[in-house]
Structures are given as C-alpha cells and as structure tokens.
Amino acid sequence: MNRYKRWIGAAILAVAAVVLATWSYPTAAVVVWIVVVVLVGFAIREFLDTGPDSRTAPTGTGRASAPPPGG
C-alpha cells in the first residue's frame, strides 16, 4: 500500500473538496465534520500502510550508525 499512499491521500482530499463544493449551504459544523472525516481517512491510511518505512526498515547490524568508542 505504500506505493499508492500519495494517490490515496489525493483521493481523500479530492472527495472532501467535491463534497464541500457541492454542499448547498455549508455551515461551520459541516466544514468541521468534513475535516474530521478527512483526518479519520488519513489515520486509516496510515494504519493500513504495511510498506517499508525509514523508521522501521533495518539498517544492517546497527554498528554503522553507532558512535565510535571513546568519542
């Protein structure tokens, strides 16, 4: 899913923009709820992301990033 992460984010924002643009009389509550739904969509996208990440990808034995002894 990591491969399509950017496209999924763009789709979430595009759907939210279309909903907001086609709403007859958007009130502040409507805008807040659309923002909440977008944030939930992004949270689900992050939760379902199973691709390699720089935070969890192995970097080898770990000794290359360790500081030199005595320094």
N, C-alpha and C positions, 0 to 999 in steps of 0.2 A: 504494500500500500504506500510505502514511502515514495515510490515512483510517481504516484498520482496525487500526492499530498497538496501540491500547489493548485492543481486543477480542481480538486475537491473544495479547497478554500475559496477559489474564484467562483465556483458554482454556488456555494453557500451565500456569498456576498451578492451574486447576481440575482438569486431568488429573492433575497431580502430587499434588494433595490426595486425589483419588479413589484413585489407586494406593497412596498411603501409608495411607489409611484402610482399604482392603480387603486389605492385605497381612496374612497370618496372624500372623507373628511378625517384625515389623520390627526388624532389628538396626541397629547404628550404621553398618555397611557399606551396608545398604540405604538408609538415610537419606542417606548421603554420595553414593551413586550417583544417587539421585533429584535431589539438589541439583545434581550435575554435569550431568545431562540437562536440567534446567531452565535452567541457565546456558548450555548449548550452544544450547538453543532460543531464548533471548533473543539470543544472539550471531547466530544465523542470521536472526532477525527484524530485527536492526539492519543486518546485511549486505545483506539484500534490500530494505531501505527505500530507495525511489527518489524519495520526495516531497521537496518543498522544505523546506529546513531553515534555521533562523536563522543557522547558521554558514556556509552556502554560498549563501544567497539574495543576489542582487545588491541593493545598497542605493542604486543610482544611479551617479553619476560618482565617488563616493568623496570628493568635496570637502566635502560637508556635515559629515562626521564628522572632518575634519582640523582640527587646532588652528589658531587664527588666526596669521598670520605675526607673528613677533617676540614671541610670547607663550608 
